[in-house]
Amino acid sequence: MILFPAIDLKEGQCVRLIEGRMDSATVYSHDPGSTARAWQEQGAEFIHVVDLDGAFAGQPRNRRSIAQIVQSVTVPVQVGGGIRDLATIEDLLGLGVNRVILGSAAILRPKLVAEAVEKYGQRILVGIDAKDGLVAIQGWGETVEKTALELALEVKEWGITTIVFTDIRRDGKLIGPNLAATGELAKASGLQVIASGGVSSLDDIRALKELEDSGVVGAIMGKALYSGAVRLPEALAIARGEG
Ligand code: AMZ
């Protein structure tokens, strides 16, 4: 299982939010490139970046910080937030981003997902963010009448193989991931699932690791790392099966 340290960008700074609310932001760093390098130095194999302003605006807003991150590390970087057209996907991949995550576009512009997968294959992921079971979009301010599983089955039809599943109610709250929903989504969809939201302890990583057979291939960790609740090298060891 791959463990992804998360860098959430707001106005060029690394922040963490609670349940995705911008007014809950805590700033952890003013230098996203250094933060990314620090995670790499501690052993990170892949870095997860979210352009929060982008997710709200519907187009990237932290392109310069994303470029800085990519230039500061040698490990691959995946980016989501505000990616809603092919030109933006191409721009980010051109910057050196390894994989892009499409969230709202899967609801608002489904044809884009199929088109992007056809062109870029497994470099395209879909992020499915669920609030009380229903898919949320546009910075999570809006929910649609579709369950996470319904959307997962649709994106599978469009050629997607890996999704990032976030339980919004847990995000930034250090209360543990939604293991049942994550495992069930992976099993029922047959997709590879990266779990996000609430991951807060080494035990959470152990529990997600046990869902590997169901298709859980990764876990995203944000606040637990920034708050010091979890040390990245220890979390990585468990994710690799050495812990
Ligand atoms: O915290 C939030 N309010 C938030 C967030 N972290 N809103 C969106 N996102 C993330 C999703 C996904 O990775 O988890 O942004 C991406 C989706 O953005 P978009 O613009 O494609 O819907």
Boltz pocket constraint, residues with backbone or C-beta under 6 A from the ligand:
constraints:
  - pocket:
      binder: B
      contacts: [[A, 17], [A, 19], [A, 20], [A, 21], [A, 49], [A, 50], [A, 51], [A, 52], [A, 54], [A, 55], [A, 56], [A, 58], [A, 80], [A, 81], [A, 82], [A, 83], [A, 84], [A, 101], [A, 102], [A, 103], [A, 104], [A, 105], [A, 127], [A, 129], [A, 137], [A, 138], [A, 139], [A, 140], [A, 164], [A, 166]]
      max_distance: 6.0
